Structures are given as C-alpha cells and as structure tokens.
Amino acid sequence: MNGMRTDLDHLPPGKQRELARVTEILFEEFADAMKSASSPKKKEGRILKIVLFGSYARGTWVDEPHTAKGYLSDYDLLIVVNQQSVVDFATYWYRAEDRIMRETGIRTPVNFIVHTMDEVNSALSQGQYFFTDIIKEGIALYDLKGSTPLVTPQPQTAEEIFATAQKHYNFWMPLAQHSLKLSRDSIQDQVLRDAAFLLHQAVERTYTCLLLVETNYSPSTHSIKFLRSLAEQVSPDLIAAWPRETKQDRRLFELLKRAYVDARYSEHYAITAEELAWLGERAEILQALVEKRARGKIEHLKAKALNGG
C-alpha cells in the first residue's frame, strides 16, 4: 500500500482489540447491506482499504475521560471502496456506525469517512494534502490484495496552497458569522428551534472553514461532533471552546448536535433560551479561535508563497 504502515504496536492492547472489532463490524454490516443491493453492479461493491489516520496513527492521542478536562480522542478511519454507489452513507454505513456506537467492547468513539479509490487517487494526484497526510502517516488496517494501488501524491505549489486556503476562508467564515447572527435574531424573536438550527449551522460552518483552510478537506457530514473531532486534532486549542467535564456540558453539545434534524422536524425537540445563550457563547468563542488560527495560517502560507515556497 505504497509503503503505508500496518503495525499497531504503538497502541495499547486494548486499543488494538477495539480497532480489530471495529473493522470486523464494518465488514459484517457492509456485507449485510450488500444483500439488499438493487442491481448487479451494486452487488459488486467492495471494501478495498481501511486506513487508521489522525492521532491514533500518529501516536498523539489523548485518553483522559476521567480527568477534569474529560477529553478522549476519537478513532478516525478512511474506508476506500471500489465504486460510487456504495459510498452512500444512509444505505451502506449507518447501521455500522450505530452498532459501533452501541458496542460495549468499544469505549473509544469512532469516526469514519468513505471514498472511492478514484476519489482518493484524484485527490492525491492534485496534491490534496488531507489525503497526502493520510497516506504518509496512516496505518492500513485492511488492504484487499490485488486492488488498485494508491498513486504517488503530487504536491501543490506554495502559491496554490495559499490561494486555496484564502478562497475557503473568504467563502466560509462570513457564512458562519451570518448564521450566528441569524441565531441571535431568532432568540430575540423567541423562535427557539430556528435559533438552535441556525446555531448548529454556525458551528458546522466554522469547523468546515477551519478544516478547509488547514487541510483543504472537510467531510460531507452535518455531525458537528465528527467535525469537532477532526478540527481539534488539527488545532488542539479549539478544545477549550467546548467544556466537557460535566454531564451538563456534554448534554448541551448533544442537544446542539441534534438540532440539525430534530429542531426542524421533531415536535418533541425542546431547548430553552438559557441553553441557547450558553451554546451561543461557546460558538462565539469557537469562531474567535478559528478566525485567529485561520488568519495565522493564511499569513504563514502567504509568506511562504512570496518567498517561493
């Protein structure tokens, strides 16, 4: 796999067992989903590779749920499949995600992204550094023998990296700030479920901005928990935006996470003005941290571009 590591010796035995079980569940649930595939083409869907990336691959994970900070790093996985039809999360992957979440033997939270081999190789050939870093730092948990190899990454120029980061910031930060403003307006109008949804959008867009500026990639997800996990690995100072040491802290973040669907479609979704005020304060802190980080990154990239890389 282009020289990618396969060993997990740097992880404690318990973590190795968890990852083995996660991989097992992914295959079991994918096989189950394939049984109901509607066409011969879809029935040919295959998992080609499963790659562990992020803090557990680099050896920089944090596992301190018992401390005052209450922080626990997530496992991040890239699943590479052979065709676009089996990328669809709602059809092929949501049961696996749900089962992994409920599995008592898996204590560490798990996030995964699914892409085709063509998508990954296209990103590598364009110097997309999120995937380049995965190939450089990742650990192959599974690699289908004889499958299409990954191409050699082609680095972007310093000018291209700077221009891309600036473009992402200019697009996403104003949208994130506007969503936060609209959320405040909705609180004043006492339309609290709209305020919650718009606040969710503000947080989602803030994380998307950070990830795109830093890595030129953000997964196609509305889960602010997943986006938070990826963003905090890139910039650990963002951890301070969301206290998680108390049950109430964690409950409020989950309430905001649920707002993307439930605040719009469920009559049973309930949130108070006080809860929104606290969440809004945290979102403001998050935006300030992301703005500082992103601007600093862009200035650094600009200097590199001016100096010829």
C-alpha positions, 0 to 999 in steps of 0.5 A: 500500500505504497509503503503505508504502515500496518503495525499497531504496536504503538497502541495499547492492547486494548486499543488494538482489540477495539480497532480489530472489532471495529473493522470486523463490524464494518465488514459484517454490516457492509456485507449485510447491506450488500444483500439488499443491493438493487442491481448487479453492479451494486452487488459488486461493491467492495471494501478495498482499504481501511486506513487508521489516520489522525492521532491514533496513527500518529501516536498523539492521542489523548485518553483522559475521560476521567480527568477534569478536562474529560477529553478522549480522542476519537478513532478516525478511519478512511474506508476506500471502496471500489465504486460510487454507489456504495459510498452512500452513507444512509444505505451502506454505513449507518447501521455500522456506525450505530452498532459501533456506537452501541458496542460495549467492547468499544469505549473509544468513539469512532469516526469514519469517512468513505471514498472511492479509490478514484476519489482518493487517487484524484485527490492525491494526484492534485496534491490534496494534502488531507489525503497526502497526510493520510497516506504518509502517516496512516496505518492500513488496517485492511488492504484487499490484495490485488486492488488498485494501488494508491498513486504517488501524491503530487504536491501543490505549489506554495502559491496554490496552497495559499490561494486555496486556503484564502478562497475557503476562508473568504467563502466560509467564515462570513457564512458562519458569522451570518448564521450566528447572527441569524441565531441571535435574531431568532432568540430575540424573536423567541423562535427557539428551534430556528435559533438552535438550527441556525446555531448548529449551522454556525458551528458546522460552518466554522469547523468546515472553514477551519478544516478547509483552510488547514487541510483543504478537506472537510467531510460531507457530514452535518455531525458537528461532533465528527467535525469537532473531532477532526478540527481539534486534532488539527488545532488542539486549542479549539478544545477549550471552546467546548467544556466537557467535564460535566454531564451538563456540558456534554448534554448541551453539545448533544442537544446542539448536535441534534438540532440539525434534524430534530429542531426542524422536524421533531415536535418533541425537540425542546431547548430553552433560551438559557441553553441557547445563550450558553451554546451561543457563547461557546460558538462565539468563542469557537469562531474567535479561535478559528478566525485567529488560527485561520488568519495565522495560517493564511499569513504563514502560507502567504509568506511562504508563497512570496518567498517561493515556497 
